[in-house]
Amino acid sequence: QVQLAESGGGSVQTGGSLRLSCAASGDMYGNYCMGWFRQAPGKERNGVGYINSFSGSADYADGVKGRFTLSRDNATNVVYLHLNSLKPEDTGMYYCAADPRFCWVRRNEAADFRYWGQGTQVTVSS
């Protein structure tokens, strides 16, 4: 069993930055695909980015490329999502997810991830 805990959300103005953290604990053996998803009120939960825990190789959704960056610290089992140049449309609840596989094995939709955190809210005002 794996537990995920997000932190770092908050309210910022357009153009601002935040760093979200996802602390993972539990029985994590082998590579995990760690994903971040965003869900705005009344909308679907969509992927923002994914990172392989072993290599650190990452991929991003088109709308955040060049603005968001993933990193991980395997010593502490923490995955970070650095959010820069934030826009109002980035507003939503951000969820961390994990699945015991390499990211390229699946399409990385929400249903492809076994473990989820409770989410952290990001609000960007204009």
Buried (B, 14 or more C-beta within 10 A) or exposed (E): EBBBBBBBBEEBEEEBEBBBBBBBEEEBEEBBBBBBBBBEEEEEBBBBBBBBBEEEEBBBBEEBEEBBBBEBEEEEBBBBBBBBEBBEEBBBBBBBBBBBBBBEEBEBEBEBBBBBBEBBEBBBEE
